[in-house]
Amino acid sequence: MFSIFDIRYIKSEVILEVLNKLNAIPNESIMIGDRMHDIIGAKEAGIKSIGVTFGYAEDGELEESGADFIVESSSELLSCIFKLI
């Protein structure tokens, strides 16, 4: 059995496929990511992005990739999400 992750290699395509499967609207969705590929994929898919520094990103990676918001803790992430919804 194949999943969408077996056939999609471009991050924005994966994001859009998941949004489609969930019947979610891109401009009402938020991507949370810890690497530049997550942020760039979100931008290409037309959704807001929150970069988390407590993942695998190198210093400055999230800023350089254009994350809409950058947070440094899970509590800060939760606050950011609540502000956006």
Phi, psi and omega per residue, in radians:
M1 nan 2.315 -3.138
F2 -1.688 2.587 3.012
S3 -1.988 2.963 3.117
I4 -1.064 -0.438 -3.106
F5 -1.358 -0.300 3.093
D6 -1.382 -0.403 -3.022
I7 -2.005 -0.114 -3.119
R8 -1.970 2.342 -3.128
Y9 -2.092 -0.321 3.123
I10 -1.619 2.159 -3.018
K11 -0.926 -0.759 -3.129
S12 -1.104 -0.585 3.086
E13 -1.170 -0.708 3.098
V14 -1.087 -0.814 -3.136
I15 -1.051 -0.843 -3.118
L16 -1.128 -0.641 3.097
E17 -1.137 -0.744 3.105
V18 -1.123 -0.784 3.106
L19 -1.025 -0.729 3.115
N20 -1.083 -0.811 -3.137
K21 -1.081 -0.548 -3.132
L22 -1.598 0.001 -3.054
N23 0.966 0.647 -3.140
A24 -1.625 2.645 3.130
I25 -1.716 2.185 -3.075
P26 -0.905 -0.808 -3.083
N27 -1.340 0.038 3.027
E28 -1.990 0.237 -3.074
S29 -2.015 2.834 3.139
I30 -2.332 2.311 3.035
M31 -1.774 2.238 3.062
I32 -1.908 2.176 -3.084
G33 -2.531 2.785 -3.133
D34 -2.053 0.117 3.118
R35 -2.397 2.802 -3.106
M36 -1.057 -0.566 -3.133
H37 -1.104 -0.607 3.097
D38 -1.145 -0.777 -3.090
I39 -1.213 -0.804 3.125
I40 -1.106 -0.736 3.099
G41 -1.060 -0.708 3.106
A42 -1.097 -0.793 3.125
K43 -1.053 -0.794 3.140
E44 -1.127 -0.515 3.138
A45 -1.516 -0.111 3.103
G46 1.385 0.515 3.107
I47 -2.107 2.732 3.095
K48 -1.197 2.666 -3.131
S49 -2.260 2.497 3.015
I50 -2.112 2.077 3.079
G51 -1.592 2.340 3.116
V52 -1.902 2.213 -3.095
T53 -1.423 -0.109 -3.113
F54 -1.680 0.555 3.070
G55 -2.098 -2.323 -3.021
Y56 -1.783 -0.047 -3.082
A57 -1.113 2.505 3.020
E58 -1.401 2.809 3.138
D59 -0.940 2.258 3.083
G60 1.467 -0.190 -3.071
E61 -1.083 -0.761 -3.098
L62 -1.216 -0.680 3.097
E63 -1.118 -0.804 -3.117
E64 -1.120 -0.552 -3.124
S65 -1.463 -0.108 3.017
G66 1.549 0.530 3.093
A67 -0.965 2.411 3.122
D68 -1.172 -0.620 3.122
F69 -2.470 2.602 3.080
I70 -2.281 2.263 -3.125
V71 -2.176 2.722 -3.059
E72 -1.988 0.008 3.133
S73 -2.689 2.855 3.125
S74 -1.169 -0.574 3.107
S75 -1.212 -0.654 3.075
E76 -1.169 -0.634 3.087
L77 -1.080 -0.822 3.140
L78 -1.056 -0.765 3.102
S79 -1.065 -0.727 -3.136
C80 -1.119 -0.765 3.119
I81 -1.061 -0.814 -3.127
F82 -1.090 -0.560 3.094
K83 -1.217 -0.507 -3.081
L84 -1.508 -0.373 -3.102
I85 -1.701 nan nan
